[in-house]
């Protein structure tokens, strides 16, 4: 069974001996610390390095001749042997890198060169995560390119984790299922800085503010049941483990499925592939019990959404009270005016129904 300490992923050394499962968190840790320098991974007498400029990965390279850009292009039959010799000769005469030499010779255009370098650096990074163990060193004074080549850092790390193999991915899922996690809000900006997709950033924004189960993180971040985006964020240290998961609420992970084996890229695969999104995530409506359950309400909505709903309820109550008060206020003057009109009406006196006998005329008796 794989053992991983989720509490030790966000902070720790960036040099020393590292197992394969700890390499993703190591790379993100350098970015979180906003370091400028070169991180070198040594294994089996070979070296692969990743350059950072203020925490942003700018390039990746390898000392192995078979992993040089020119040799890979030649192997893929994208350039001829004559063109490869011309580039090598120019690099001997001028202090140019291989891509710049190709551009200067007119073999490739500027926009094509940038796409080519981005793809090559992504591939080197994926291969760096394929080793079982590596000795890591960091050189803050090494020369590094400051212009990023556009490495899709988090997506490439996800490809590397997919290359861990089915057994290790299952062990990581099982280990994550034992913890409650909380997101560091500052890491949302870090994820955006490292090339996270819009869906991933929005998922992180929804997950901030309170402890979450691993299943909730997977459900929010994964596009389908076979995706490993949520697991990548956990292994990279974007979530901090705060407590053990209560044993009473343990449920089997739906993500550990037999279909995941069809989507895992072998560690020695030479092509950086994206995940085949062949199964759309099905949205499920909450049950009537969940809709009226306060605990379910607060677990489904972010703190911002909760505040907006509470404010809306208070506004509705205030409007209702104002309407009722207005009705009473308007009815008061009408009643008073009616009473005033009644008081001003003059009522004629009632006629005297008792008739007096006529008086006798005065005369001579």
Secondary structure, DSSP 8 states (H G I E B T S, - for coil): -----GGGSSSS-SSEEEEHHHHHHHHHHHHHTT--EEEEEEETTEEEEEEEETTEEEEEEES-GGGSHHHHHHHTTSS-HHHHHHHHHHHHHS---HHHHHHHTTSS-HHHHHHHHHHHHHHHHHHHTTSSEEEEEEETTS---SS-----HHHHHHHHHHTT-HHHHHHHHHHHTTEEEEE-THHHHHHHHTT--HHHHHHHHHHTTS-EEHHHHHHHH-SSTT--HHHHHHHTTSEEEEEE--GGG----TT--TTHHHH---TT--S-------S--------HHHHT-HHHHHHHS-HHHHHHHHHHHHHHHHHHHHHHHHHHHHHHHHHHHHHHHHHHS--------------------
